[in-house]
């Protein structure tokens, strides 16, 4: 049997000009009704701020949180880690908190010392051998008995002679760090004495107002360590 496909031709209906306009307007109204948000629907409300994201909120809080003025690591003025707080009997000879990091613990030791603002040593004397102070950060002071206090800034090097009474420490408004390099010789010792007078210390200008500090070459001080002139 032969199947026959019958195709029925229907001529297109003719639309009048008015009908085309009405259909276009109807289509526009349907599209607008589909896309326009419902003002009463919950999703139509304003999008939540990015601060609502817990991750963003935590990040913003951390950016705005002030640095703890007593946090040694957060306020560390040096490239070297602050190390551990100074403890034991020797700690009583410092007016505040001091931190030690033994960079080279053996041989000729090299110790990074960090002072909180206002912290300084008592007057003291090194017997039989001096030491060097190499300032690595912040602002501080060094004074020998009978001389004016000397402001200290990063890059300054102090040669502390043996048998000279002196003190050193931070400015009252600045953290301060220096490398301590004792000259290791047999029989060397330290003798801590009275505290630095509070009135005299408080009379020192804050950091940035010490006036013109002396600019000197560190090579002369280094040479003195080896007995050179």
C-alpha positions in Angstrom: 0.0 0.0 0.0 1.3 3.4 -0.8 0.9 6.0 1.9 0.1 9.5 0.8 1.0 12.6 2.8 -1.6 15.2 2.5 -0.4 18.7 2.9 -3.1 21.3 3.6 -2.3 24.8 2.6 -3.9 27.5 4.6 -3.3 31.1 3.5 -2.0 33.4 6.2 -4.5 35.6 7.9 -4.2 39.2 7.1 -3.9 41.6 10.0 -5.2 45.0 9.9 -2.8 47.9 10.8 -4.7 48.5 14.0 -4.4 44.9 15.0 -0.6 44.9 14.7 -0.3 48.0 17.0 -2.6 46.4 19.6 -0.6 43.2 19.6 2.7 45.1 20.0 1.3 47.1 22.9 -0.1 44.0 24.5 3.3 42.3 24.3 4.9 45.3 25.9 2.5 45.3 28.8 3.1 41.5 29.3 6.8 42.0 29.3 6.6 45.0 31.7 4.4 43.0 34.1 6.9 40.2 34.1 10.0 42.3 34.8 8.6 44.9 37.2 9.3 43.9 40.8 6.6 43.6 43.3 7.1 46.4 45.8 5.6 44.3 48.6 7.7 41.3 47.8 10.7 40.6 50.3 13.2 40.4 47.5 12.3 43.8 46.3 13.9 45.4 49.3 17.3 47.1 49.0 20.3 44.6 48.8 22.1 44.0 52.1 25.3 45.9 52.6 28.6 44.1 52.1 29.3 44.7 55.7 26.7 42.1 56.5 29.1 39.5 55.2 30.9 38.1 58.3 34.2 37.9 56.4 34.0 41.6 55.3 32.8 42.6 58.8 35.8 40.9 60.4 38.2 42.4 57.9 36.8 45.9 58.5 36.9 45.5 62.2 40.6 44.4 62.1 41.4 47.4 59.9 39.8 49.8 62.3 41.0 48.2 65.5 43.7 50.4 67.1 47.1 48.9 67.8 47.6 48.0 71.5 50.2 50.4 72.8 51.4 47.7 75.2 51.8 45.1 72.5 55.6 44.8 72.0 55.5 42.9 68.7 52.8 45.2 67.1 54.9 48.3 68.1 58.3 46.7 67.4 60.5 49.5 65.8 63.2 47.1 64.7 63.6 44.6 62.0 64.5 42.0 64.6 61.8 40.2 66.6 61.4 41.6 70.1 62.1 38.2 71.8 61.1 37.5 75.4 60.4 39.9 78.3 63.3 40.5 80.6 62.7 38.7 83.9 64.6 37.7 87.1 66.6 39.9 89.4 68.0 42.1 86.7 64.5 43.2 85.6 64.2 45.4 88.7 67.0 47.6 87.4 64.7 48.7 84.5 61.9 51.3 84.9 59.5 49.4 82.6 59.2 46.4 80.3 62.2 45.4 78.3 62.5 42.5 75.8 65.6 40.5 74.8 66.3 38.5 71.7 69.7 36.7 71.8 70.7 36.9 68.1 74.2 35.5 68.7 74.1 33.7 72.1 77.6 32.4 72.2 81.1 33.9 71.8 80.8 37.7 71.6 77.0 37.8 72.2 74.7 40.1 70.2 71.4 40.9 71.9 68.5 42.9 70.5 67.0 44.9 73.3 63.6 46.5 73.0 62.3 49.1 75.5 58.7 50.2 75.8 58.0 54.0 75.9 59.4 55.5 79.1 61.5 52.5 80.0 65.2 53.0 80.8 68.0 51.3 82.7 69.2 52.4 86.1 72.5 54.1 86.2 75.1 51.4 85.9 78.8 50.6 85.2 80.5 47.9 83.2 83.7 46.8 84.9 86.8 45.6 83.0 85.1 45.8 79.6 82.8 48.1 77.8 80.1 47.5 75.2 78.6 48.9 72.0 75.0 50.0 71.4 73.8 49.9 67.8 70.4 51.6 67.5 68.0 49.7 65.2 64.7 51.5 65.7 62.6 54.1 67.5 63.9 57.0 69.6 65.9 56.8 72.8 68.5 58.4 75.1 72.0 57.7 76.3 73.7 59.7 79.1 77.1 59.4 80.9 77.5 60.9 84.3 78.4 64.6 84.2 77.4 64.9 80.5 74.2 66.0 78.8 71.7 63.3 77.6 72.3 62.3 74.0 69.3 61.5 71.7 69.5 58.2 69.8 68.1 57.4 66.4 68.4 54.4 64.1 71.9 54.1 62.8 73.5 55.7 65.8 76.4 53.7 67.5 77.4 54.3 71.1 80.8 53.0 72.4 80.3 52.6 76.1 83.7 52.6 77.9 84.4 50.5 80.9 84.1 52.1 84.3 81.9 54.9 83.1 78.6 55.4 84.9 75.7 55.8 82.4 72.1 54.9 81.5 70.2 54.3 78.3 66.6 53.7 77.3 63.5 54.8 75.3 62.1 58.3 74.9 58.9 58.7 76.9 56.7 58.6 73.8 58.5 56.0 71.6 59.4 52.4 71.5 63.2 51.9 71.2 65.5 49.1 70.1 69.2 48.7 70.0 71.7 45.8 69.6 73.8 45.2 72.6 77.3 44.0 71.9 79.3 43.4 75.1 83.0 42.9 74.8 83.5 39.5 76.2 86.6 39.4 78.4 87.4 37.4 81.5 86.4 39.2 84.7 83.8 41.5 83.0 80.8 42.4 85.2 78.0 44.9 85.5 77.1 47.0 88.6 73.6 48.5 88.6 73.1 51.6 90.7 70.3 54.1 91.5 67.4 54.8 89.3 67.4 57.7 86.8 65.7 60.7 88.5 62.1 60.9 87.2 62.1 64.7 87.1 65.2 64.9 85.0 63.9 62.2 82.7 60.5 63.8 82.3 62.2 67.1 81.5 63.7 65.5 78.3 61.8 66.5 75.1 59.6 64.0 73.4 60.9 62.2 70.3 61.1 64.5 67.3 61.7 67.5 69.4 65.2 66.8 70.7 66.7 69.5 68.5 69.5 68.9 66.0 71.1 65.6 66.9 74.8 65.1 66.2 75.6 63.5 62.9 78.7 61.4 63.1 80.4 58.6 61.2 80.0 55.2 63.0 83.4 54.1 61.8 85.2 56.0 64.5 83.2 54.4 67.3 83.7 50.9 65.8 87.5 51.6 65.6 87.5 52.5 69.3 86.2 49.0 70.1 89.4 47.6 68.6 91.7 50.1 70.3 92.2 52.3 67.2 92.2 56.0 67.1 
